[in-house]
Amino acid sequence: MDQFKQMINCKNVHKFYRLTHRYLLVFVGFFVFSLNVYADEVQISSSHIQTLAASCAACHGSQGNSVGGTSVLAGLDASHLVLQMMSFRNGSRSSTVMHRHAKGLTVEEINALAVYFSEQKRVSALIPPSQLLEQ
């Protein structure tokens, strides 16, 4: 009878280890899958920030290098840009349109844009030669 109990216990132990092994494999698979999903979200986030930065180009130039009339964003300190954007957002800095843009962005987007523009190389504006015909 004792041998029979040991055999049952041995079978239960093997069954327990097989189930534990399966659960462990499922857990590891889920963990690896979630890392891949997170990596995709980071890439989407980067793409999203580049899209937002492209909309800034209408006034502030390609990659934040304005050709005149508006401030250059490329190479600015990220904390300075965040401070300015938050000032537009809360109304403490007046503007014609920037307060609308800033209110349309989340704080995370403002921070990401500030980092993006701080990493861009500042390029001096090249003014094209005059297009007037000489008489």
C-alpha positions in Angstrom: 0.0 0.0 0.0 2.8 2.4 0.8 4.4 1.7 -2.6 1.1 2.4 -4.3 0.9 5.8 -2.5 4.4 6.6 -3.6 3.6 5.7 -7.2 0.5 8.0 -7.1 2.5 10.8 -5.5 5.3 10.3 -8.1 2.7 10.6 -10.9 1.3 13.7 -9.3 4.7 15.2 -9.0 5.4 14.5 -12.7 2.0 15.9 -13.6 2.7 19.0 -11.5 6.1 19.5 -13.1 4.6 19.1 -16.6 1.8 21.7 -15.8 4.4 24.0 -14.2 6.6 23.7 -17.3 3.6 24.5 -19.6 2.6 27.5 -17.5 6.2 28.7 -17.5 6.3 28.4 -21.3 3.1 30.3 -21.7 4.3 33.0 -19.3 7.7 33.4 -21.2 5.8 33.5 -24.5 3.5 36.2 -23.2 6.5 38.2 -21.9 8.3 38.0 -25.2 5.2 38.9 -27.1 4.6 41.9 -24.8 8.2 43.1 -25.4 7.6 43.1 -29.1 4.3 45.0 -28.7 6.1 47.6 -26.6 8.9 48.0 -29.2 6.2 48.6 -31.9 4.6 51.2 -29.7 7.9 53.0 -29.3 8.3 53.0 -33.1 4.8 54.3 -33.5 5.5 57.0 -31.0 8.6 58.1 -32.9 6.6 58.2 -36.1 3.9 60.2 -34.4 6.4 62.8 -33.2 7.9 63.1 -36.6 4.4 63.7 -38.0 3.8 66.4 -35.4 7.2 68.0 -36.1 6.4 68.0 -39.8 3.3 70.2 -39.1 5.6 72.7 -37.3 7.6 73.0 -40.6 5.0 75.2 -42.1 6.1 78.1 -40.0 9.4 77.0 -38.3 11.0 75.4 -41.3 12.2 71.9 -42.2 13.4 70.1 -39.0 12.9 73.3 -37.1 15.3 75.5 -39.2 13.3 78.6 -39.9 14.3 80.8 -42.9 13.0 83.9 -41.1 10.0 85.4 -39.5 9.6 82.7 -36.8 12.0 81.3 -34.3 14.4 78.4 -35.1 13.5 75.3 -33.1 16.4 73.1 -34.2 19.1 72.7 -31.5 17.1 74.5 -28.8 17.4 73.2 -25.3 14.5 70.8 -24.7 13.6 72.4 -21.3 13.4 75.9 -22.9 11.1 74.6 -25.6 8.9 72.8 -23.1 8.7 76.0 -21.0 7.7 78.1 -24.0 5.1 75.6 -25.2 3.6 75.3 -21.7 3.5 79.1 -21.5 1.5 79.2 -24.8 -0.7 76.4 -23.5 -1.6 78.1 -20.2 -1.9 81.5 -21.8 0.9 83.2 -19.9 2.6 83.9 -23.3 0.6 85.6 -25.9 0.6 84.5 -29.5 -1.6 84.6 -32.6 -1.7 80.8 -33.2 0.8 79.0 -31.0 -1.6 78.8 -28.0 -4.0 76.8 -30.2 -1.2 74.5 -31.3 0.0 74.0 -27.8 -3.4 73.3 -26.4 -3.9 70.6 -29.0 -0.8 68.7 -27.7 -0.5 66.5 -24.7 2.3 67.1 -22.2 4.0 63.9 -23.4 3.8 65.1 -27.0 5.3 68.5 -26.0 8.1 66.8 -24.2 8.8 64.4 -27.1 8.8 67.3 -29.6 11.2 69.3 -27.4 13.6 66.3 -27.4 13.1 65.9 -31.1 13.9 69.5 -32.0 16.8 69.6 -29.5 18.4 66.8 -31.4 18.1 68.5 -34.8 21.1 70.3 -36.3 20.8 74.0 -36.5 21.4 75.2 -40.1 21.9 78.8 -41.1 19.3 80.0 -43.5 20.4 80.5 -47.0 18.6 83.4 -48.7 18.3 82.9 -52.4 19.6 85.6 -54.7 17.2 88.2 -55.9 15.0 87.2 -58.8 14.6 90.7 -60.2 15.5 91.2 -63.8 18.1 93.8 -64.5 17.2 96.5 -66.9 
